[in-house]
Amino acid sequence: MKLCFKLVALATAGAAAGLWMISAPQPAISADALASVPGDLQRGAEVFHIGGCASCHMPPDYEEPNTDTIPPLSGGKRFRTPFGTFVAPNITPDKATGIGTWSTSEFATALLKGVSPRGEHYYPAFPYTSYNRMTLQDVADLKAFIDTQPAVSRPNDRHELDFPFSLRRGLGLWKYLYSQPERVIDFGDADSELRRGQYLVEGPGHCGECHSPRNVFGATDYSRWLGGGANPQGDGSIPNISPHRSGLGDWSEADIAEYLSSGFTPDYDVVGSEMADVVENTARLAASDRKAIAAYLKAIPAVEASKTD
């Protein structure tokens, strides 16, 4: 009997040790890996817009004077989810309350691995599960651009999460099970335009974070990629943007590209809600990038709109 208890104890201890190792934050991106990719300010602005950084990190009460203005990135916007309320942080170059002391290595580790400079897991409300498909060059360019934005002193608010979601270490296991840095769709030998669209949508554009359904653990259901789903903030649903008839099946590539530029649908309706912020960003992209995104959205598998009731 004693031997049995010892074996059980050893097995339990071994399993606990294994889970502890699996849940550990991944090592940081080294400075050496970034040495050959110095940041470019102009390209960084393009990455900033496709990434929608301002949409999440602008103050919640900010009123944009015009679409050519970059909002302050001091954070404070609240995102209600089934797991609690997340609050967007200050990402201005302020050294006390923002990311002004971050190295490019620390910035890259945050975007690509979801790990903070203190070695803690970030919650996937920060869409590193898409940003992890970004190139090091784009990450370095984005860092160069954000470094030029005005520094704003605004202490970060804490997320409001119940137990056990307040335990960050458990996110390591979540990442192990659900983080997928590989391409979502296998196109085989695709042309350069389709590859560009795939990179923008699946990576920095992080379209799947909103437009794909999630499982009970908050992980993206890649089998229903871009098929729409429940609004994580609880109001209504997010539309299907796959080429199914319940999504963008009746839209041409030109229709999609125009929508991403002007916000007008083929029926002359106008974009609204959170998507208005997205279109403000995509309107600043090169026309070739909007065309590439449209090509991708018409090439992916058609998925029937997800049920949200």
C-alpha positions as CSV (number, residue, x, y, z in Angstrom):
1,M,0.0,0.0,0.0
2,K,2.8,2.4,0.9
3,L,4.5,1.6,-2.4
4,C,1.3,2.4,-4.2
5,F,1.0,5.8,-2.5
6,K,4.6,6.5,-3.3
7,L,4.1,5.7,-7.0
8,V,1.0,7.9,-7.1
9,A,2.8,10.7,-5.4
10,L,5.7,10.4,-7.8
11,A,3.4,10.3,-10.8
12,T,1.5,13.4,-9.5
13,A,4.8,15.3,-8.8
14,G,6.1,14.3,-12.3
15,A,2.9,15.5,-14.0
16,A,3.0,18.8,-12.0
17,A,6.6,19.4,-13.0
18,G,5.8,18.7,-16.6
19,L,2.9,21.1,-16.6
20,W,5.1,23.7,-14.9
21,M,7.7,23.4,-17.6
22,I,5.2,23.5,-20.4
23,S,3.6,26.6,-19.0
24,A,6.9,28.5,-18.7
25,P,7.2,31.7,-20.8
26,Q,9.2,31.2,-23.9
27,P,12.7,32.7,-24.1
28,A,13.0,36.2,-25.4
29,I,13.8,37.1,-29.0
30,S,17.5,37.8,-28.9
31,A,19.0,41.1,-29.9
32,D,21.3,39.2,-32.3
33,A,18.2,38.0,-34.2
34,L,17.2,41.6,-34.7
35,A,20.6,43.0,-35.6
36,S,20.1,42.6,-39.3
37,V,16.7,44.2,-39.4
38,P,17.0,47.8,-38.4
39,G,13.6,49.5,-38.1
40,D,12.3,51.7,-41.0
41,L,9.9,54.5,-39.9
42,Q,7.9,54.7,-43.1
43,R,7.3,50.9,-43.3
44,G,6.5,51.0,-39.6
45,A,3.6,53.4,-40.2
46,E,2.1,50.9,-42.6
47,V,2.4,48.1,-40.1
48,F,0.9,50.3,-37.4
49,H,-2.2,50.9,-39.5
50,I,-2.8,47.3,-40.7
51,G,-2.2,46.2,-37.0
52,G,-5.0,48.6,-35.8
53,C,-2.8,49.6,-32.9
54,A,-4.6,52.9,-32.4
55,S,-8.1,51.3,-32.4
56,C,-7.3,49.5,-29.1
57,H,-4.8,51.7,-27.5
58,M,-6.3,55.2,-27.9
59,P,-8.0,56.7,-24.8
60,P,-11.7,55.6,-24.6
61,D,-12.9,59.2,-24.6
62,Y,-10.7,60.4,-27.5
63,E,-12.4,62.3,-30.3
64,E,-10.4,62.1,-33.5
65,P,-10.1,65.6,-35.1
66,N,-9.4,64.1,-38.6
67,T,-8.4,60.7,-40.1
68,D,-4.8,61.9,-40.7
69,T,-4.1,62.3,-37.0
70,I,-2.5,59.5,-35.0
71,P,-4.4,59.3,-31.6
72,P,-2.4,59.2,-28.4
73,L,-1.6,55.5,-27.5
74,S,-2.1,55.9,-23.8
75,G,-4.6,53.1,-23.4
76,G,-7.5,52.7,-21.0
77,K,-10.1,51.2,-23.3
78,R,-12.0,48.4,-21.7
79,F,-12.9,45.1,-23.3
80,R,-15.6,42.9,-21.7
81,T,-15.2,39.2,-22.2
82,P,-16.6,36.0,-20.6
83,F,-13.3,35.8,-18.7
84,G,-13.4,39.3,-17.3
85,T,-12.6,42.8,-18.4
86,F,-9.3,43.6,-20.0
87,V,-7.9,47.1,-20.2
88,A,-5.6,48.2,-23.0
89,P,-2.2,49.4,-21.7
90,N,-0.2,52.6,-22.4
91,I,2.1,51.9,-25.4
92,T,3.5,55.4,-25.8
93,P,7.2,56.0,-25.4
94,D,6.7,57.3,-21.8
95,K,9.4,55.7,-19.7
96,A,7.5,55.5,-16.5
97,T,4.1,54.3,-17.6
98,G,4.5,53.3,-21.2
99,I,7.0,51.2,-23.2
100,G,9.7,53.9,-23.5
101,T,12.3,51.7,-21.8
102,W,11.6,48.6,-23.9
103,S,14.3,47.3,-26.2
104,T,13.4,46.1,-29.7
105,S,14.1,42.6,-28.4
106,E,11.5,43.0,-25.6
107,F,9.0,44.5,-28.0
108,A,9.5,41.6,-30.4
109,T,9.1,39.1,-27.6
110,A,5.8,40.7,-26.6
111,L,4.4,40.6,-30.1
112,L,5.7,37.2,-31.3
113,K,5.6,35.2,-28.0
114,G,3.2,37.1,-25.8
115,V,5.7,37.5,-23.0
116,S,6.4,40.7,-21.1
117,P,9.8,42.2,-20.4
118,R,9.3,40.9,-16.8
119,G,9.0,37.4,-18.2
120,E,5.2,37.0,-17.7
121,H,2.6,35.8,-20.1
122,Y,0.3,38.3,-21.7
123,Y,-3.4,37.5,-22.0
124,P,-4.5,36.8,-25.6
125,A,-6.8,39.8,-25.5
126,F,-3.5,41.2,-26.9
127,P,-3.6,39.4,-30.2
128,Y,-0.1,37.9,-30.2
129,T,-1.8,34.7,-31.4
130,S,-1.9,36.5,-34.8
131,Y,1.1,38.8,-34.4
132,N,3.2,35.7,-33.9
133,R,3.0,35.3,-37.7
134,M,4.7,38.6,-38.3
135,T,8.2,39.0,-39.7
136,L,11.0,40.4,-37.6
137,Q,11.4,43.2,-40.1
138,D,7.8,44.3,-39.6
139,V,8.2,44.1,-35.8
140,A,11.3,46.3,-35.9
141,D,9.6,48.7,-38.3
142,L,6.6,49.0,-36.0
143,K,8.8,49.6,-33.0
144,A,10.6,52.4,-34.9
145,F,7.3,54.1,-35.6
146,I,5.8,53.8,-32.1
147,D,9.0,55.3,-30.7
148,T,8.3,58.5,-32.6
149,Q,4.8,59.0,-31.1
150,P,4.2,61.4,-28.2
151,A,4.9,60.1,-24.8
152,V,1.9,60.2,-22.5
153,S,2.0,59.6,-18.7
154,R,-0.9,57.4,-17.8
155,P,-0.6,54.6,-15.3
156,N,-2.1,51.3,-16.5
157,D,-5.3,50.0,-15.0
158,R,-5.3,46.4,-13.8
159,H,-7.4,43.8,-15.7
160,E,-10.5,42.7,-13.8
161,L,-10.4,38.9,-13.8
162,D,-11.8,36.3,-11.5
163,F,-9.9,33.2,-10.4
164,P,-8.5,31.1,-12.1
165,F,-8.1,33.5,-15.0
166,S,-6.1,35.9,-12.8
167,L,-3.3,33.3,-12.8
168,R,-1.0,34.2,-15.7
169,R,1.1,31.0,-15.4
170,G,-1.8,29.0,-16.7
171,L,-1.6,30.9,-20.0
172,G,1.5,28.9,-20.8
173,L,-0.5,25.8,-21.1
174,W,-3.2,27.6,-23.1
175,K,-0.5,28.8,-25.5
176,Y,0.9,25.2,-25.8
177,L,-2.6,23.9,-26.7
178,Y,-3.9,26.7,-28.9
179,S,-1.2,29.1,-30.2
180,Q,-0.6,28.4,-33.9
181,P,2.1,30.5,-35.6
182,E,1.8,28.5,-38.8
183,R,-0.2,29.7,-41.8
184,V,-3.9,29.0,-41.3
185,I,-4.7,28.2,-44.9
186,D,-2.4,26.0,-47.1
187,F,-2.6,27.4,-50.6
188,G,0.3,25.4,-52.0
189,D,2.0,27.4,-54.8
190,A,0.1,30.7,-54.4
191,D,1.1,33.9,-56.3
192,S,2.7,36.8,-54.5
193,E,-0.5,38.8,-54.3
194,L,-2.3,36.0,-52.5
195,R,0.7,35.4,-50.2
196,R,0.7,39.1,-49.3
197,G,-3.0,39.0,-48.5
198,Q,-2.6,35.9,-46.4
199,Y,0.2,37.6,-44.4
200,L,-1.8,40.7,-43.8
201,V,-5.0,39.0,-42.8
202,E,-3.6,36.1,-40.7
203,G,-0.7,38.2,-39.2
204,P,-0.6,41.9,-38.4
205,G,-4.2,42.5,-39.5
206,H,-5.4,39.8,-37.0
207,C,-8.8,39.6,-38.7
208,G,-9.4,36.1,-37.3
209,E,-9.3,37.4,-33.8
210,C,-12.8,38.9,-34.2
211,H,-14.2,37.2,-37.3
212,S,-13.6,33.5,-36.3
213,P,-15.6,31.7,-33.6
214,R,-13.9,30.6,-30.4
215,N,-14.2,27.5,-28.2
216,V,-15.1,27.6,-24.5
217,F,-11.5,28.3,-23.6
218,G,-11.4,31.4,-25.8
219,A,-9.2,29.8,-28.5
220,T,-9.9,30.4,-32.2
221,D,-11.7,27.6,-34.0
222,Y,-9.6,27.3,-37.1
223,S,-12.0,24.8,-38.7
224,R,-14.4,27.7,-39.1
225,W,-11.9,30.3,-40.1
226,L,-13.4,33.8,-40.6
227,G,-16.9,32.3,-40.4
228,G,-18.0,34.9,-37.9
229,G,-19.3,34.4,-34.4
230,A,-20.5,35.9,-31.1
231,N,-19.2,39.3,-30.2
232,P,-16.7,38.7,-27.3
233,Q,-18.0,41.9,-25.7
234,G,-21.5,40.5,-25.7
235,D,-23.3,42.8,-28.1
236,G,-24.6,41.2,-31.3
237,S,-22.3,39.1,-33.5
238,I,-19.3,39.5,-35.7
239,P,-20.1,38.8,-39.4
240,N,-18.8,36.0,-41.6
241,I,-16.2,37.3,-44.1
242,S,-15.5,34.0,-45.8
243,P,-16.7,33.6,-49.4
244,H,-19.8,31.7,-48.3
245,R,-23.2,33.1,-49.5
246,S,-23.8,33.9,-45.8
247,G,-20.6,35.9,-45.8
248,L,-18.9,37.7,-48.8
249,G,-20.1,35.2,-51.4
250,D,-21.8,37.9,-53.5
251,W,-18.9,40.4,-53.2
252,S,-16.3,40.6,-55.9
253,E,-12.6,41.3,-55.1
254,A,-13.2,44.9,-56.3
255,D,-16.1,45.2,-53.9
256,I,-14.0,44.1,-50.9
257,A,-11.1,46.4,-51.9
258,E,-13.5,49.3,-52.2
259,Y,-15.1,48.6,-48.8
260,L,-11.6,48.6,-47.2
261,S,-10.9,52.0,-48.8
262,S,-14.2,53.9,-48.5
263,G,-16.3,51.9,-46.1
264,F,-19.1,51.5,-48.6
265,T,-20.7,48.1,-49.3
266,P,-21.9,47.0,-52.8
267,D,-25.4,47.9,-51.6
268,Y,-24.2,51.5,-50.7
269,D,-24.5,50.9,-47.0
270,V,-21.8,52.4,-44.9
271,V,-19.5,50.7,-42.4
272,G,-20.3,51.1,-38.7
273,S,-19.5,50.0,-35.2
274,E,-15.9,48.8,-34.5
275,M,-15.4,48.0,-38.2
276,A,-15.4,51.8,-38.9
277,D,-12.1,52.0,-37.0
278,V,-10.7,49.1,-39.1
279,V,-11.6,50.8,-42.3
280,E,-10.0,54.0,-41.1
281,N,-6.8,51.9,-40.9
282,T,-7.1,49.9,-44.1
283,A,-7.9,53.1,-46.0
284,R,-4.3,54.2,-45.3
285,L,-2.8,51.1,-46.8
286,A,-1.4,50.9,-50.4
287,A,-4.2,50.0,-52.9
288,S,-2.1,46.9,-53.7
289,D,-2.5,45.7,-50.1
290,R,-6.2,46.1,-50.1
291,K,-6.4,44.2,-53.3
292,A,-4.3,41.4,-51.8
293,I,-6.5,41.2,-48.8
294,A,-9.6,40.9,-51.1
295,A,-7.9,38.2,-53.1
296,Y,-7.2,36.2,-49.9
297,L,-10.8,36.6,-48.6
298,K,-12.2,35.2,-51.9
299,A,-9.7,32.3,-52.0
300,I,-10.2,30.8,-48.5
301,P,-12.6,28.0,-47.9
302,A,-16.3,29.1,-47.7
303,V,-17.7,28.6,-44.2
304,E,-21.4,29.0,-43.3
305,A,-22.1,31.8,-40.8
306,S,-21.7,30.5,-37.2
307,K,-24.7,30.3,-35.0
308,T,-24.5,32.9,-32.2
309,D,-27.8,32.2,-30.3
